[in-house]
Amino acid sequence: MEEELCIRMVGIDYERAGVELRERFSMTRGAAQDWLSALERSPQLQGCVLLSTCNRTELWVSGQADPLTLLCNMKGLEPEPYQDSFIRREGQEAVHHLFCLACGLKSQIFGEDQIITQVGEALSMARESKAADSVLETLFREAITAAKEVKTQVRLTQRDRSVAERAVGFLEEQLGALEGRPCLVIGNGEMGRLAASRLAEKGANVRMTLRSYRHGEAIIPSGVDTVTYENRLEWVGKMDAVISATTSPHYTLRADQLPSLSHPVIFCDLAVPRDIDPEIGKLPMASLYDTDQICGSRPQCDQEALEQAWNILRHGEEDFLRWYQMRGMAASVQRVSGEVAKDVLGRVSRPLGKLPPSQREELSQRAEEAVRKAVSKLLFGLGEELPPQLRIPCLAALERAGKEKN
């Protein structure tokens, strides 16, 4: 019988919940890493990976643990009120979802590039926290590999391929040409740098905030000036547009701190949890937009390109599922190869006994290792040729035969 695929995930995303609800479950990297490190393993929970982006929060587990309960416990919330806001996936459905997700097919910005990095960072964080087991490690690695292949071979969409790029396009729709427009970007992370770089390419007069203690180590995009984060409020009133894209757990701009605006200013909040106090949207001369409003509806994808992507992803999923089923053979293969090695050494014990003790021990060890490797290679090769339902019974028969012979 084919081994059950014990992978579960639960997720909340832009399709099921607005920003206000999603931010309740979002996690900064530091908080997520602390939680993963403190997570206690059990027979019900072999591995765990947490993915948290502006579009979604997903908790992945291998084993029988309930990911929604784990996630709500992490946030100090009761699961019941949020059941309808989350989607659950298990087994092959969960695997298919991750492969599609990693290459941007599930993103608010269809086909976006940034999600590959985010999935990779989620795996790295789980690995560093010793929370990822071999199953989730292999699943995420295979999904990332397939996603990279899609990105290099298929052009899913001609439109903007990141939230930051879409935000710049959104500002063009609202303001017209951006050339000469004063714009402030709050945040020097990947998304902030990309937004600042795209604004500069459009000819905008761009300033980006930097924390004073990080000034010497930060990467500044070409054509972008800097202001200290501590002085950001002094610049807001001079701007036509303000983009905030940080991972801060606190507001970068608060309504009660903002100076009076003398002309219209567009505020774009690209963060979840939100960077900009929602009350700012109620102030005179201020217009505030979050990621859901900025990204809008997903564009139609070229069907031929989508078919190419599906083929690549399908092969990746099949490789993972094959690995998973072969993994179920490992213990049996080890036992059978051990029995064969024991039998071989017994057959050559007499000539080995004529050797000096040190040579006899070294040769015995080498012979046992060589036999184990050769038998394991043959058995795994056999497993790939057999129908899944015959793999374990076949190995069990070999084990019984070996024991009866001995």
Secondary structure as GFF3:
##gff-version 3
##sequence-region A 1 406
A	DSSP	beta_strand	7	13	.	.	.	ID=ss1
A	DSSP	alpha_helix	19	22	.	.	.	ID=ss2
A	DSSP	alpha_helix	29	38	.	.	.	ID=ss3
A	DSSP	beta_strand	47	52	.	.	.	ID=ss4
A	DSSP	beta_strand	56	62	.	.	.	ID=ss5
A	DSSP	alpha_helix	67	75	.	.	.	ID=ss6
A	DSSP	three_ten_helix	80	85	.	.	.	ID=ss7
A	DSSP	beta_strand	87	90	.	.	.	ID=ss8
A	DSSP	alpha_helix	91	102	.	.	.	ID=ss9
A	DSSP	alpha_helix	114	128	.	.	.	ID=ss10
A	DSSP	alpha_helix	134	153	.	.	.	ID=ss11
A	DSSP	alpha_helix	163	175	.	.	.	ID=ss12
A	DSSP	beta_strand	182	186	.	.	.	ID=ss13
A	DSSP	alpha_helix	190	201	.	.	.	ID=ss14
A	DSSP	beta_strand	205	210	.	.	.	ID=ss15
A	DSSP	three_ten_helix	212	214	.	.	.	ID=ss16
A	DSSP	beta_strand	225	228	.	.	.	ID=ss17
A	DSSP	three_ten_helix	229	231	.	.	.	ID=ss18
A	DSSP	alpha_helix	232	236	.	.	.	ID=ss19
A	DSSP	beta_strand	241	244	.	.	.	ID=ss20
A	DSSP	beta_strand	265	269	.	.	.	ID=ss21
A	DSSP	three_ten_helix	278	282	.	.	.	ID=ss22
A	DSSP	beta_strand	286	289	.	.	.	ID=ss23
A	DSSP	alpha_helix	291	295	.	.	.	ID=ss24
A	DSSP	alpha_helix	303	327	.	.	.	ID=ss25
A	DSSP	alpha_helix	330	347	.	.	.	ID=ss26
A	DSSP	alpha_helix	349	353	.	.	.	ID=ss27
A	DSSP	alpha_helix	357	385	.	.	.	ID=ss28
A	DSSP	alpha_helix	388	405	.	.	.	ID=ss29
###
